[in-house]
Amino acid sequence: MKIGKYTVGNYIVSKEGNKQKLIFDCRNCPYNTSVAEDPRCRYHVMKILETVDADEIILADVYERAYDETQTNYLKEMINLLLDFQNKAVWVSSHLGISDLDCDECYPGRHNNILKFARDLLSYDPIGSYLGLLRELENTRIRGEDNKGKPCEKCYTANLKHLNNLKQQYDKTNFIKVLKPILLKSKNLDNLDDIYRTLFEVEIKPAFIGSTISFGDMDKLEFIDEYQVLNTSVQIFKHPDKIEYQYIINPPEYTLSPDHYFVLTKTKETVANYQPGKVTLTSGDSTRKYFQRIYQSTIIDVARKYQISISPEDILSLSEIVTRYTIGYGILELLLSDRQLTDVYLDSPLGSKPIYLIHSKYGQCQTNIHYPERDAESFVGKIRAMSGRPFDDAHPILDYDMPDLNTRVAIIGRPLATDGIAFAFRLHKDTPWTLPQLINVKSINALGAGLLSFFIDNNTTILVAGSRGAGKTSLMTAMMLEILQNARIIVQEDTLELPIMYMKDIGFNAQRLKTKSAIGSDDTATTEVKPEDALRTALRLGDSAIIVGEVRSVEAKVLYEAMRIGAAGNVVMGTIHADSAYAVWDRVVNDLEVPTTSFKATDLVVVTKPIRFKGSLKSYKRVVQITEVKKHWNVDPDAEGGLLNLMEYEASKDGLILNEDALKDSELFVKITKVTGMKIEEIWDNIKLRANEKQHQVDVSIKLGVVDILEAEHSVFAHNKLLLLKEEYIESKGKIDYNDLFTIWSKWYDEEFIPRIVKRIKESREE
């Protein structure tokens, strides 16, 4: 048995997070598997709870019935009463106030009545026990009044006092406090089954699913939004007393009928030992469809064998569930398939608190999912098998890209994570961000986007800086789409975040280089190439734009050497962790040990930050600086005027503001005029043309209510058309009238391009 679990008889106690779960194996039990519906089951559970401490109770058959901490505490309170009554023997004469044990009128009846509710009923029917006490109280009160002035009056008075003392002990428990209002509303107290079902409403799920979902305090929540992910409804709520939003899901596997649970479990048992040969776990849609077809035939066979009626829709739904919990990632697959999420976190000890996540629209959210360690161990096993990397006490870090879900997972375990396994998932956008999309969400304004587009077109070297989650990679991806499609792009990453395959599909020439991860691997545990070696290789692959996923270590020296001697020969971009242009210099020079003279090869630093307006709880990603790195300074760029802010963010206007006075000191614009022959006025006309192009796409998207037209395949095509029209204009007229050129392009965009694209988008949605 695994650490954290021990077996006693037909049950085990499993510790998950800070909770102890009492799990009964009910497969061969002759009773009905229900605390609410079978007093024999209730007696058995309460008997075990006398000696075993637990926070939750699970009755496991073909499916599990889970009783939460509140319900378990109800039973524990009654057990504590029972044990206390037994220790005190509350039914004996010393408690009843009876002096004459030979009195047939007093002693036998009272003794037996109290014995019945305080011991017998309390051991399996606590509601009946409490009602028995109330009946005995009423009978004693009536008989006491009938015996006023008689010798028995004193005896009945003492007995009534004793019964009231017992009632006070019952009334102190939360179980009775919750029970009382239900009893007052109940018209029939002869059958208590409905009351038990109310108090012990159970969560049912297949036994092979470890994760639990909860729906507590739903009446307090304010509904905000709803959408579908993998046939599962995702609902967003706001809690009046919590900062974060509530992310609530109710997957179909948690709401099936008992017959469907039975079919699902039997199918899972049947296929558990199936060996698929050379088929790889979660290797793609074709593999999943292959297994799903197998599971469908098994489901049909199980249903036929046990004479269970099942529809074609049910067969498909059940096969999807079995697939998710065999070759897939279980309930995590639902979260990782929600492309509105950016991060998912599971902290140790697992199961102690719900999974929480970062939503692109609603920020940090708390889910209604508790993920147990047994599911985590299964998940880690799959990641180890697919990655070929170790994960043990000697290697407590496992970093892996999950290409089937376009997600990176970082796993940590003991001894690094002292409380056990923990996960952090980073979900990458399926399609690259575009500058029009960033304008649409106000991450950057049109002029800032036009400025960046122009600099990329003129082969500048750019570092995109920001904290984790500030939008660095999103911005750099959007900037990559501004590289001419006739150029070659070499992309180097240790974590596969950039959507290179998508860029290839829409016409870019890109080659990805995967380097050794910065964490979770060593020279003996991986054959991956070091970042600095990969970068040297990239420089030998011909004239190419160089994109470095993140500049973080010794590869920085190689990168700057290439930039300084012009080996790259094209635009060079990378991301780096820093919160200002000066911090970039400090990090590159002082932390990464790149000489200051080499750092000057950087032309631009673009900084992104999360902004909280007026102290609001919600943050918004914004580009806050576009800074030129000048060349004529020696020691400190800030003190010597080496950093020139071309555009700076102003919160009151929620946008980048052009620093027109600073532009007069720009060395970069002077350099571009020399190598292109453009005058400063022409440069700004070019920048404004690009800004107008991006803004026009956004305006049309808003007007039509079709945000999909801002996706990369459409945005890049529209940008390419602008460049082609510009080239034609130069060839036919020599000098460009940028206003006229924009008019020509916008007419093509509005009258030819958009109708065609909108029609295609609507047709794809209907499919």
C-alpha positions in Angstrom: 0.0 0.0 0.0 1.2 3.5 -0.9 2.5 5.9 1.7 -0.4 7.9 3.2 -2.7 4.9 3.0 -3.3 2.0 5.4 -5.7 -0.9 5.1 -8.0 -2.1 7.9 -10.5 -4.8 7.0 -12.7 -3.8 4.1 -11.7 -0.2 4.1 -8.7 2.0 3.8 -7.8 5.4 5.2 -6.2 7.6 2.6 -4.6 11.0 3.4 -5.1 13.5 0.6 -3.7 17.0 1.3 -4.7 17.7 4.9 -7.8 15.5 4.7 -8.2 11.9 5.8 -10.7 9.9 3.6 -12.3 6.7 4.9 -12.9 4.6 1.8 -15.0 1.5 2.0 -14.8 -1.3 -0.6 -18.5 -2.1 -1.1 -18.2 -4.3 -4.2 -19.2 -7.5 -2.2 -21.3 -5.7 0.4 -24.9 -7.2 0.8 -26.2 -3.8 1.9 -27.4 -0.9 -0.2 -24.3 1.4 -0.7 -25.9 4.5 0.9 -25.6 6.1 4.3 -28.9 7.8 3.7 -31.0 4.9 2.4 -29.7 1.8 4.3 -29.5 1.8 8.2 -27.3 -1.3 8.0 -24.8 0.6 5.9 -25.1 3.6 8.3 -24.5 1.3 11.3 -21.3 -0.2 9.6 -19.9 3.2 8.8 -20.6 4.6 12.3 -19.1 1.5 13.9 -15.8 2.1 12.0 -15.8 5.8 12.8 -15.8 4.9 16.5 -12.1 3.9 16.1 -11.0 5.5 12.9 -10.7 9.3 12.5 -11.7 10.6 9.0 -12.7 13.9 7.4 -14.6 12.4 4.5 -16.3 9.1 3.7 -16.4 7.3 0.4 -18.4 4.2 -0.4 -16.9 2.6 -3.5 -18.7 0.1 -5.7 -18.9 0.5 -9.5 -19.2 4.1 -8.6 -18.3 6.1 -5.6 -20.6 7.9 -3.2 -18.7 10.6 -1.4 -19.8 12.3 1.8 -18.1 15.5 2.6 -16.6 16.8 5.8 -19.8 18.4 7.0 -21.8 15.1 6.6 -19.0 13.1 8.1 -18.9 15.4 11.1 -22.7 14.8 11.6 -22.0 11.1 12.1 -19.0 11.7 14.3 -21.0 14.0 16.5 -23.6 11.2 17.0 -20.9 8.7 17.6 -19.4 10.9 20.3 -22.8 11.1 21.9 -23.2 7.4 21.8 -19.8 6.7 23.4 -20.4 9.3 26.0 -23.8 7.8 26.9 -22.3 4.3 27.0 -19.5 5.5 29.3 -22.0 7.1 31.6 -24.6 4.4 31.3 -27.3 7.1 31.1 -30.1 4.5 31.3 -29.2 3.1 34.8 -31.1 4.0 38.0 -28.5 6.4 39.3 -29.3 8.8 36.4 -33.1 8.2 36.5 -33.7 9.3 40.0 -35.3 6.0 41.0 -34.7 4.9 44.6 -36.9 1.8 44.4 -35.5 -0.6 41.8 -38.4 -3.0 42.5 -40.9 -0.5 41.3 -42.3 -2.0 38.1 -44.0 1.3 37.3 -40.8 3.3 37.2 -37.6 1.5 36.4 -38.0 -1.1 33.6 -39.9 1.1 31.2 -37.7 4.2 31.7 -34.5 2.1 31.6 -35.6 0.4 28.3 -36.9 3.5 26.6 -33.6 5.4 27.2 -31.6 2.4 26.3 -33.4 2.2 23.0 -32.9 5.8 21.8 -29.5 6.5 23.6 -27.8 3.3 22.5 -29.6 1.1 20.1 -31.1 3.7 17.7 -28.2 6.1 18.1 -25.8 3.5 16.7 -27.6 3.4 13.3 -30.6 5.9 13.3 -29.6 9.2 14.9 -32.7 11.0 13.7 -34.9 8.2 15.1 -32.8 8.4 18.3 -33.6 12.2 18.7 -37.3 11.7 17.9 -37.3 8.9 20.5 -35.9 11.2 23.1 -38.5 13.9 22.2 -41.3 11.3 22.6 -39.9 10.1 25.9 -39.7 13.7 27.1 -43.3 14.4 26.2 -44.6 11.1 27.7 -42.6 11.7 30.9 -43.9 15.3 31.2 -47.6 14.1 30.8 -47.2 11.3 33.3 -45.5 13.6 35.7 -48.5 16.0 35.6 -50.8 13.0 36.1 -48.9 12.1 39.2 -48.7 15.5 40.8 -49.2 15.2 44.6 -48.6 11.5 44.4 -45.5 9.6 45.7 -44.2 9.2 42.1 -44.1 12.9 41.4 -40.6 13.3 42.7 -39.4 10.4 40.5 -40.9 11.8 37.3 -39.5 15.2 38.0 -36.0 13.8 38.4 -36.4 11.7 35.2 -37.6 14.8 33.3 -34.6 16.7 34.4 -32.3 13.8 33.2 -34.0 13.7 29.8 -33.7 17.5 29.4 -30.0 17.1 30.1 -29.7 14.5 27.4 -31.6 16.7 25.0 -29.2 19.6 25.7 -26.3 17.3 24.6 -28.1 16.5 21.4 -29.0 20.1 20.8 -25.4 21.3 21.0 -24.5 19.3 17.9 -24.5 20.8 14.4 -26.4 17.8 13.2 -29.4 18.4 15.4 -29.2 22.2 14.7 -29.6 21.5 11.0 -32.1 18.8 11.6 -34.6 20.8 13.7 -36.0 23.1 11.0 -36.3 20.1 8.6 -38.3 18.3 11.3 -40.6 21.3 11.7 -41.4 21.3 8.0 -41.9 17.5 7.7 -45.5 16.2 7.7 -44.6 12.6 8.0 -42.1 11.5 10.6 -42.9 7.8 10.3 -40.6 7.5 7.3 -37.3 9.3 7.7 -35.7 8.3 4.4 -36.3 11.7 2.8 -34.8 13.5 5.7 -31.7 11.4 5.6 -31.4 12.0 1.8 -31.6 15.7 2.4 -28.9 15.7 5.1 -26.7 13.1 3.3 -27.1 14.2 -0.3 -24.3 12.4 -1.9 -21.8 13.1 -4.8 -21.7 10.2 -7.1 -18.9 9.5 -9.6 -17.1 6.5 -11.2 -14.8 4.8 -8.8 -11.8 5.3 -11.2 -12.1 9.1 -11.1 -10.3 10.5 -8.1 -11.0 14.2 -8.5 -14.0 15.7 -6.8 -16.1 18.7 -7.6 -18.1 20.8 -5.2 -21.0 23.2 -5.5 -21.1 24.8 -2.1 -22.5 28.4 -1.6 -24.0 28.5 -5.1 -26.9 30.6 -3.8 -24.4 33.3 -2.9 -22.8 33.5 -6.3 -23.6 36.1 -9.0 -23.6 34.6 -12.5 -21.2 36.3 -14.9 -20.5 34.2 -18.0 -20.9 30.7 -19.5 -19.4 28.8 -22.4 -18.6 25.2 -23.5 -15.4 23.3 -23.4 -15.4 19.6 -24.6 -19.1 19.2 -24.1 -18.8 20.6 -20.6 -20.4 23.8 -19.4 -18.0 26.4 -17.9 -19.6 29.0 -15.7 -18.0 32.0 -14.2 -19.4 33.5 -11.0 -18.5 36.3 -8.6 -18.6 35.6 -4.9 -19.6 38.6 -2.7 -16.8 37.8 -0.1 -14.0 36.6 -2.3 -11.5 38.5 -4.5 -11.2 35.9 -7.2 -13.9 34.8 -9.6 -15.3 31.3 -9.3 -14.7 28.9 -12.2 -17.4 26.2 -12.0 -17.6 23.1 -14.2 -19.9 20.1 -14.1 -18.5 17.5 -16.4 -20.9 14.8 -17.8 -19.0 12.0 -15.9 -20.3 13.4 -12.6 -24.0 13.5 -13.5 -24.6 10.1 -15.2 -27.3 7.7 -14.3 -26.4 4.6 -12.2 -26.7 2.4 -15.3 -24.3 4.6 -17.2 -21.9 4.6 -14.3 -22.0 0.9 -14.3 -21.3 0.7 -18.1 -18.6 3.2 -17.8 -16.8 1.4 -15.0 -17.1 -2.0 -16.6 -15.7 -0.6 -19.8 -12.8 1.0 -18.0 -12.1 -2.4 -16.2 -12.3 -4.2 -19.5 -9.9 -2.0 -21.4 -7.5 -1.4 -18.5 -5.1 -4.1 -19.6 -5.4 -3.6 -23.3 -2.0 -3.3 -25.0 -2.2 -0.9 -28.0 1.1 -2.1 -29.5 3.1 0.8 -30.9 0.4 3.4 -30.5 1.7 6.3 -28.3 -0.2 7.7 -25.4 -2.0 11.0 -26.3 0.0 11.3 -29.5 -2.7 13.1 -31.4 -6.3 13.1 -32.7 -5.8 9.9 -34.7 -4.7 7.9 -31.7 -7.6 9.2 -29.6 -10.1 8.3 -32.4 -8.5 4.9 -32.6 -9.0 4.2 -28.9 -12.5 5.8 -28.9 -13.7 3.4 -31.6 -12.4 0.4 -29.5 -14.2 1.8 -26.4 -17.4 2.3 -28.3 -17.6 -1.3 -29.2 -16.8 -2.3 -25.6 -19.5 -0.1 -24.3 -22.0 -1.6 -26.7 -20.9 -5.1 -25.6 -21.2 -4.3 -21.9 -24.6 -2.7 -22.3 -25.9 -5.7 -24.3 -24.4 -8.2 -21.7 -26.1 -6.5 -18.8 -29.3 -5.6 -20.7 -28.9 -1.8 -20.3 -30.6 0.5 -22.7 -28.2 2.9 -24.3 -28.5 5.4 -27.2 -25.9 6.2 -29.9 -25.4 9.6 -28.3 -24.7 7.9 -24.9 -22.2 5.6 -26.5 -20.3 8.5 -28.0 -20.4 10.5 -24.8 -19.3 7.5 -22.6 -16.5 6.6 -25.0 -15.2 10.2 -24.8 -15.1 10.0 -21.0 -13.3 6.6 -21.0 -10.8 8.0 -23.5 -10.2 11.0 -21.3 -9.5 8.8 -18.2 -7.3 6.2 -20.0 -5.0 7.7 -22.6 -5.9 11.3 -21.8 -5.3 13.5 -18.8 -8.5 13.1 -16.9 -10.3 16.1 -15.6 -7.1 18.2 -16.2 -7.8 17.8 -19.9 -11.0 19.9 -19.6 -9.0 22.8 -18.1 -6.1 22.5 -20.5 -8.6 22.5 -23.4 -10.0 25.8 -22.4 -8.1 28.2 -24.5 -9.4 31.2 -22.5 -7.0 30.1 -19.7 -3.4 31.1 -19.6 -2.2 29.2 -16.4 -3.4 26.4 -14.2 -1.9 25.8 -10.7 -2.1 22.8 -8.4 -0.3 23.4 -5.1 0.8 20.8 -2.6 -0.5 19.1 -0.6 -2.8 18.2 -3.4 -6.5 18.0 -2.6 -6.2 20.4 0.3 -7.6 23.3 -1.7 -9.3 23.7 -5.1 -7.3 24.1 -8.3 -6.9 27.7 -9.2 -6.1 29.3 -12.6 -5.6 32.4 -14.6 -8.4 33.4 -17.0 -7.5 35.7 -19.9 -10.7 37.7 -19.3 -11.4 37.2 -15.5 -7.9 37.0 -14.0 -7.3 34.6 -11.2 -10.2 32.2 -10.5 -10.8 29.5 -8.0 -12.3 26.3 -9.5 -14.6 23.8 -7.8 -12.2 20.9 -8.5 -10.1 19.1 -5.9 -7.4 17.0 -7.5 -6.0 14.1 -5.4 -2.5 12.7 -5.2 -3.5 9.4 -6.7 -4.5 11.1 -9.9 -1.3 13.2 -9.8 0.8 10.0 -9.7 -0.9 8.6 -12.7 -0.5 11.9 -14.6 3.2 12.1 -13.7 3.7 8.6 -14.9 2.3 9.5 -18.4 4.5 12.6 -18.6 7.6 10.6 -17.6 6.8 8.0 -20.3 6.3 10.6 -23.0 9.3 12.8 -22.0 11.7 10.0 -21.2 12.9 12.1 -18.3 13.3 11.0 -14.7 11.2 12.3 -11.8 12.3 11.1 -8.3 14.0 12.3 -5.2 17.3 12.8 -7.1 15.4 14.6 -9.9 12.5 16.5 -8.3 11.8 18.7 -11.3 10.1 17.7 -14.5 9.6 20.4 -17.2 7.8 19.2 -20.4 5.9 20.5 -23.4 2.6 18.8 -24.1 2.2 19.3 -27.8 -1.2 17.7 -28.0 -2.6 20.4 -25.7 -0.1 23.2 -26.6 0.8 23.4 -23.0 3.9 23.4 -20.9 3.9 21.7 -17.5 6.4 22.2 -14.7 6.2 19.5 -12.0 8.0 19.6 -8.7 8.1 16.9 -6.0 9.9 16.0 -2.8 12.4 16.9 -1.5 12.1 20.3 -3.3 8.3 20.5 -2.7 8.2 19.3 1.0 4.4 18.8 0.9 4.4 16.6 -2.2 3.8 16.9 -5.9 2.7 20.3 -7.4 2.0 21.4 -10.9 2.1 24.7 -12.9 0.6 24.6 -16.4 1.2 27.4 -19.0 -1.3 27.3 -21.8 -0.1 28.7 -25.1 -2.4 30.4 -27.5 -3.3 28.1 -30.5 -2.9 30.9 -32.9 -0.3 33.7 -32.6 -1.3 37.1 -31.3 -1.4 39.9 -33.9 -0.8 43.6 -33.4 -4.5 44.3 -34.4 -5.6 41.9 -31.6 -3.3 43.6 -29.1 -4.8 47.0 -30.2 -8.3 45.5 -29.7 -7.6 44.6 -26.1 -5.7 47.9 -25.5 -2.4 46.3 -24.8 -0.9 48.7 -27.3 -2.3 51.6 -29.4 -2.2 51.8 -33.1 0.7 54.3 -33.3 2.9 52.1 -31.0 2.0 49.1 -33.2 2.9 51.0 -36.4 6.2 52.1 -34.9 7.2 48.5 -34.0 6.1 47.2 -37.4 8.3 49.8 -39.1 11.4 49.0 -36.9 11.0 45.3 -37.6 10.8 46.0 -41.3 14.1 47.8 -41.0 16.0 45.0 -39.3 16.4 46.4 -35.8 17.5 44.4 -32.7 14.7 44.3 -30.1 14.4 42.9 -26.6 10.9 42.6 -25.2 11.0 42.9 -21.4 8.5 42.2 -18.6 7.7 40.1 -15.6 6.2 36.6 -15.9 2.7 36.8 -17.3 3.2 40.4 -18.5 2.6 39.5 -22.1 6.2 39.4 -23.4 5.8 36.3 -25.6 2.4 37.4 -26.9 3.9 40.7 -28.0 7.0 39.2 -29.6 4.8 36.7 -31.5 2.7 39.5 -32.9 5.9 41.4 -33.9 7.3 38.2 -35.6 4.3 38.4 -37.9 5.6 41.7 -39.2 8.7 40.1 -40.6 8.6 39.8 -44.4 7.4 36.4 -45.5 10.3 36.2 -48.0 12.7 36.2 -45.0 13.9 33.1 -43.1 13.3 32.9 -39.4 15.3 30.8 -36.9 13.5 30.4 -33.6 15.3 29.1 -30.6 13.3 28.0 -27.5 13.8 25.8 -24.5 10.0 25.8 -24.0 7.9 25.5 -27.1 5.6 28.6 -26.7 5.8 30.2 -30.1 3.2 28.9 -32.7 5.8 28.1 -35.4 3.8 25.4 -37.1 0.9 27.7 -37.5 3.2 30.4 -38.9 4.5 27.9 -41.4 0.9 27.0 -42.4 0.2 30.7 -43.3 3.3 31.1 -45.4 6.3 31.9 -43.1 9.7 30.3 -43.5 10.6 29.3 -40.0 12.9 26.8 -38.4 12.6 25.9 -34.7 15.5 24.9 -32.6 14.6 23.2 -29.2 17.3 23.7 -26.6 17.8 22.2 -23.1 15.4 23.4 -20.5 16.7 25.8 -17.9 15.2 23.6 -15.2 14.7 20.0 -14.5 17.5 18.5 -16.5 21.2 17.9 -16.4 23.8 16.8 -18.8 23.4 13.2 -17.8 19.6 13.2 -18.0 19.1 14.8 -21.4 20.5 14.8 -24.9 19.1 18.3 -25.7 21.5 20.9 -27.0 22.6 23.8 -24.8 21.1 27.2 -25.7 24.5 28.8 -26.5 25.5 25.9 -28.8 22.1 26.0 -30.5 22.5 29.8 -31.1 26.0 29.3 -32.7 24.4 26.7 -35.0 21.6 29.1 -35.9 24.2 31.7 -37.0 25.6 29.1 -39.4 22.2 28.4 -41.0 22.3 31.3 -43.4 20.9 34.8 -43.5 17.9 34.6 -41.1 16.0 36.6 -38.6 17.0 35.3 -35.1 14.3 34.9 -32.5 15.3 33.8 -29.0 12.4 32.6 -26.9 14.0 33.9 -23.7 17.4 35.4 -23.0 18.4 34.0 -19.6 21.9 32.6 -19.4 25.3 32.2 -21.2 23.6 32.3 -24.6 23.3 36.0 -24.1 27.0 36.5 -24.8 26.7 34.5 -28.1 23.6 36.5 -29.1 25.3 39.8 -28.5 28.4 38.8 -30.2 26.3 38.0 -33.3 24.4 41.2 -33.1 27.6 43.2 -32.6 29.4 41.8 -35.7 26.3 41.7 -37.8 26.4 37.9 -38.2 22.6 37.7 -37.9 22.2 40.1 -40.9 18.5 40.6 -40.1 16.1 41.4 -37.3 17.0 39.9 -34.0 14.5 39.6 -31.2 14.2 38.0 -27.8 12.4 38.2 -24.5 13.9 38.9 -21.1 12.7 39.2 -17.5 13.0 42.9 -16.5 10.6 45.7 -15.7 12.2 48.6 -17.5 14.8 49.4 -20.1 17.4 50.3 -17.5 16.6 47.0 -15.7 17.3 45.2 -19.0 20.7 46.8 -19.2 21.4 45.9 -15.5 20.3 42.3 -16.1 22.3 41.8 -19.3 25.5 43.5 -18.2 25.6 42.7 -14.4 23.8 39.3 -14.2 24.5 37.8 -17.6 28.0 39.4 -17.9 27.6 40.8 -21.4 30.0 43.8 -21.8 28.4 47.2 -22.0 29.9 47.7 -25.5 28.1 44.6 -26.7 24.8 45.6 -25.0 24.8 48.7 -27.3 24.0 46.4 -30.2 20.4 46.5 -28.8 18.4 49.0 -30.8 15.1 48.9 -28.9 13.7 47.7 -25.6 10.0 47.2 -25.4 8.6 46.8 -21.9 5.2 45.3 -21.0 3.6 45.4 -17.5 0.4 44.4 -15.8 -1.4 47.7 -14.9 -3.9 48.0 -12.0 -5.9 51.1 -12.6 -6.5 53.1 -9.4 -5.6 50.2 -7.2 -8.2 47.9 -8.8 -7.9 44.2 -8.1 -7.9 43.3 -11.8 -4.7 43.9 -13.9 -4.4 44.6 -17.6 -1.4 43.9 -19.8 0.0 47.0 -21.4 3.1 48.0 -23.4 4.5 50.8 -21.2 7.8 51.7 -22.9 9.3 51.7 -26.3 12.9 52.8 -25.6 15.8 53.3 -28.0 19.3 52.3 -26.8 21.6 55.1 -28.0 25.3 54.3 -28.8 27.3 57.2 -27.4 27.6 56.5 -23.7 30.2 54.6 -21.7 29.2 53.4 -18.2 25.6 54.0 -17.1 23.0 54.5 -19.8 20.5 56.1 -17.5 23.0 58.7 -16.1 24.5 59.4 -19.5 21.3 59.7 -21.5 21.8 56.4 -23.3 18.1 55.4 -23.0 15.7 57.4 -25.1 12.0 56.8 -24.5 10.3 57.1 -27.8 6.9 56.3 -26.4 5.7 56.0 -22.8 2.5 54.7 -21.2 0.2 57.2 -19.5 -2.4 55.6 -17.3 -4.8 58.6 -17.5 -5.1 58.1 -21.2 -4.6 54.3 -21.1 -2.2 54.4 -24.0 1.4 55.1 -25.2 2.2 58.7 -25.7 4.7 59.8 -28.4 7.7 61.7 -26.9 8.1 64.2 -29.7 10.9 66.2 -28.0 12.9 63.0 -27.5 12.6 62.1 -31.2 14.9 64.9 -32.1 17.7 63.1 -30.3 17.0 59.7 -31.9 20.1 58.0 -33.4 18.0 55.1 -34.8 15.9 57.3 -37.1 19.1 58.9 -38.4 20.6 55.5 -39.1 17.5 54.4 -41.0 17.4 57.5 -43.1 21.0 56.8 -44.1 20.5 53.2 -45.1 17.0 53.6 -46.7 17.2 57.1 -48.3 13.9 58.0 -46.6 13.5 61.4 -45.0 12.2 61.7 -41.5 8.8 62.9 -42.9 8.6 59.8 -45.1 9.5 57.6 -42.2 6.6 59.0 -40.2 4.2 58.7 -43.1 5.3 55.0 -43.3 4.7 54.5 -39.6 1.3 56.2 -39.7 0.3 54.1 -42.7 1.0 50.9 -40.7 -0.8 52.3 -37.7 -3.8 53.2 -39.8 -3.8 49.7 -41.4 -3.9 48.0 -37.9 -6.5 50.4 -36.5 -8.7 49.9 -39.6 -8.7 46.1 -39.1 -9.8 46.6 -35.5 -12.5 49.2 -36.4 -14.0 46.8 -39.0 -13.9 43.9 -36.5 -15.8 46.0 -33.9 -18.3 47.3 -36.5 -19.1 43.8 -37.8 -18.8 42.1 -34.4 -16.4 39.4 -35.9 -13.2 39.3 -33.9 -11.9 36.4 -35.9 -10.9 38.7 -38.8 -8.0 39.8 -36.6 -6.5 36.3 -36.5 -3.0 35.9 -38.0 -4.0 34.2 -41.2 -6.2 37.2 -42.1 -4.2 40.0 -40.6 -0.9 38.8 -42.2 -2.7 38.5 -45.6 -4.0 42.0 -45.3 -0.6 43.4 -44.3 1.1 41.6 -47.2 -1.5 43.2 -49.6 -0.6 46.7 -48.2 3.1 46.0 -48.9 2.4 44.8 -52.4 0.2 47.8 -53.2 3.0 50.0 -51.8 5.5 48.3 -54.2 3.2 48.8 -57.1 2.7 52.4 -56.2 6.5 53.0 -56.1 7.0 51.3 -59.5 4.2 53.2 -61.2 4.5 56.6 -59.6 7.9 56.8 -58.1 6.8 58.8 -55.0 4.3 57.5 -52.6 1.2 59.5 -51.5 0.6 57.6 -48.3 -3.0 58.9 -47.8 -3.9 57.7 -51.3 -2.2 54.4 -50.8 -4.2 53.8 -47.6 -7.4 54.7 -49.4 -6.7 52.1 -52.1 -5.8 49.4 -49.5 -8.8 50.1 -47.3 -11.2 50.0 -50.3 -9.8 46.6 -51.2 -10.0 45.4 -47.6 -13.6 46.6 -47.1 -15.1 45.6 -50.5 -13.1 42.5 -51.5 -11.3 40.9 -48.6 -13.7 41.3 -45.7 -16.9 40.0 -47.4 -15.0 36.9 -48.5 -13.5 36.3 -45.0 -16.6 37.0 -43.0 -18.5 34.5 -45.2 -15.8 31.8 -44.6 -15.8 32.4 -40.9 -19.6 32.1 -40.6 -19.6 28.9 -42.7 -16.9 27.4 -40.4 -19.0 28.2 -37.3 -22.1 26.6 -38.8 -20.1 23.4 -39.4 
